[in-house]
Amino acid sequence: MKKKVILVTGASGYLGSRLCRELFNSGHHVKAFVRRTSDVSSLPPPTDGGSSGGTLELVYGDVTDYPSLVQACSGCHVIFHAAALVEHWLPDPSRFIAVNVGGLKNVLQAYKETGTIEKIVYTSSFFALGPTDGYVADETQVHPGKFFTTEYEKSKAVADKVALDAASDGVPIVLAYPGVVYGGGKVTTANTVANMLVERFNGRLPGYIGQAKERFSFSHVDDVVNGHISAMDKGKLGERYLLTGQNASWKEVFDIAAMITQTKKPSFGIPIFILVFYGWMSVLLAKITGKVPLVSPPMVRMIKHQWAYSCDKAKAELGYHPRSLEEGLSEVLPWLKSSGSIKY
């Protein structure tokens, strides 16, 4: 295998850090693009060549700062653009467009200026395709754009069009659409499942959220990482690949968690109006504390819809093999317990 020089944006994030480690273990030279203030504890040590010959270099900057990005791209063969602002609410919603759209535009411009990039693997999101109320969608779905439950969803839908336009202009880009990513690792706001399980087992979320009909597509982080690397190796230029997994409701997630831990299932569902009230109170508190709330009114709007998708295309063309929720949660729950985050 030819050793490639690979830039990973968002390298200190939940998905990005796991992607860097896997690329490093595969023997590539990884340039981890991080901010000076980023927590890089989940990345392999810089300049440490493993037995497989992988190396990792920290390069500093921000996707919204074009000069730092184009400098980081120098000499690279592949860009994994995984940097994104993944939140359901922020006090300044304009940041979503600035980072999620502006950052992608900067990556595309850097590709043109660098001249050595063979492929860009862009991490989009299932939100970019829109809700799937009453059916299961595939890569042919385009966001209708009539409404957006969150500013994050809107920014990813706008960025999706930017990426597809770039592909039609000949940019060598492959688009990856993970589902709700979960697994071990950082318990960031992007690791929604881990956060919900922590709230559930600590008694702060005593009932089910949403209803049984409201399904999301859950993707284990390691499966998503493998899907990204397969997209680099096998992905067809300009194509979209859903890196999703089992379609299930949050009720099913909590029921599977109860079965694995041999604990009692929640006995009631939390009414939407209570979640809305809790969301507004959480946002008011967040404006005082500066801490992003677990629940917000946009998040409640989002859980009222279905987000169910098929990953058959990725299975056929990339060899993508998503694990079941039971298998994935059987790993996550003991990890949360061993870290002291939950007890059961």
Stockholm file with secondary structure:
# STOCKHOLM 1.0

chainA/1-344         MKKKVILVTGASGYLGSRLCRELFNSGHHVKAFVRRTSDVSSLPPPTDGGSSGGTLELVYGDVTDYPSLVQACSGCHVIFHAAALVEHWLPDPSRFIAVNVGGLKNVLQAYKETGTIEKIVYTSSFFALGPTDGYVADETQVHPGKFFTTEYEKSKAVADKVALDAASDGVPIVLAYPGVVYGGGKVTTANTVANMLVERFNGRLPGYIGQAKERFSFSHVDDVVNGHISAMDKGKLGERYLLTGQNASWKEVFDIAAMITQTKKPSFGIPIFILVFYGWMSVLLAKITGKVPLVSPPMVRMIKHQWAYSCDKAKAELGYHPRSLEEGLSEVLPWLKSSGSIKY
#=GR chainA/1-344 SS CCCCEEEEETTTSHHHHHHHHHHHHTTCEEEEEECTTCCCTTSCCTTCCCTTCCEEEEEECCTTCHHHHHHHHTTCSEEEECCCCCCSCCSSTHHHIIIIIHHHHHHHHHHHHHCCCCEEEEECCGGGGCCCTTSCBCTTCCCCCSCCSSHHHHHHHHHHHHHHHHHHTTCCEEEEEECEEECSSCCCTTCHHHHHHHHHHTTSSCSBCSCTTCEEEEEEHHHHHHHHHHHHHHCCTTCEEEECCEEEEHHHHHHHHHHHHTCCCCCSBCCHHHHHHHHHHHHHHHHHHCCCCSSCHHHHHHHTSCBCBCCHHHHHHHCCCCCCHHHHHHHHHHHHHHTTSCCC
#=GC SS_cons         CCCCEEEEETTTSHHHHHHHHHHHHTTCEEEEEECTTCCCTTSCCTTCCCTTCCEEEEEECCTTCHHHHHHHHTTCSEEEECCCCCCSCCSSTHHHIIIIIHHHHHHHHHHHHHCCCCEEEEECCGGGGCCCTTSCBCTTCCCCCSCCSSHHHHHHHHHHHHHHHHHHTTCCEEEEEECEEECSSCCCTTCHHHHHHHHHHTTSSCSBCSCTTCEEEEEEHHHHHHHHHHHHHHCCTTCEEEECCEEEEHHHHHHHHHHHHTCCCCCSBCCHHHHHHHHHHHHHHHHHHCCCCSSCHHHHHHHTSCBCBCCHHHHHHHCCCCCCHHHHHHHHHHHHHHTTSCCC
//
